[in-house]
Amino acid sequence: MKKKILILTSDPLSINYEIIKKSIFFFNKQNKNDYIFVGCKKDFIKNTKLNKTNLNFINIEKSSSIKSYLKNCFEVSFNLLQNKKAHGLINLPLNKKFLPKKYPGFTEYIADYFNLKNQETMLLYNQNFSVSPNTTHLLLKHVSKKLNFETINKNILNINFFFKKIIGIKTPRLGLMGLNPHNGIDFKNTTEENKILIPALKYNQKRGIKILGLLSPDFAFLTMKEKKINCLVGNYHDQVLPIFKFINKFKAINITLGLPFLRISPDHGTAIDIKGKNKANPESFLYALNFFEKYFNKI
């Protein structure tokens, strides 16, 4: 049976319509899943000039308030997912200002909506290697306060489960990075490595998860290939994302783990500075679509 994958057209002020238009060939072929767009069809046709397509659409009328319009799109999509009438979600990029103020990103927003607050894990995926930050969209000065034993264990468990159940790797290999330079060995005071990270590492090794560490932050990426690490677990957003994006560029996706379905988004932002200039790169969106095609029977 075909799975139903929802695609939120999301932020109408972004490059999203251009990305969809450049990816239209994907929807004109036989696919393993059914893909259903959620958004304003009239606005979609106006911006893409694609008025003669076979795209499936759940039409949400666009109001004068973009925030209100997007909230309606989210709630319709979430309701379908809750009631098992859809099986996966791709949300195209949106400006975080359109989310309720208490949420630093869509990852946290969707987890809270499904009553799974603090159970979510952000994973940046590429088939060659992936990364995951133990904390997400925080000011750097708050990272140490938010880093704790329970959060690390939850993330490691979610990542290990994902690679086993969805990707099909019998024994995933994870790597846990330290927080401080050289894993804190140059500092006399007790560090996060001693208080939190090493205990979490040992605990997960004892419960049978193949996790290496602690890996020194300045050398971790260089050891990934040699140690055949599937996912490198860092401790804050910019400890792992910049190098990952530099290496993989647009051939990567952002996946939220810990939900009863897979939520994926392209690994880039709204890029409003290039809107209308025909410069938008659709590769990450296509990567998300092809991920669902490849693993449709595991969803």
JOHU-V837279 format. One record per helix or strand. SS is the DSSP state (helix for helix, strand for strand). FROM is the first residue (numbers start at 1). LEN is the number of residues. If there is no record, write none. Layout:
{{SS/FROM/LEN} {SS/FROM/LEN}}
This chain:
{{strand/4/5} {helix/16/7} {helix/24/4} {strand/34/6} {helix/41/8} {strand/56/4} {helix/66/17} {strand/88/4} {helix/96/3} {helix/106/8} {strand/121/5} {strand/130/4} {helix/140/7} {helix/149/19} {strand/174/4} {helix/181/4} {helix/192/15} {strand/211/5} {helix/220/4} {strand/231/4} {helix/237/12} {strand/253/5} {strand/262/5} {helix/272/3} {helix/283/12} {helix/296/3}}
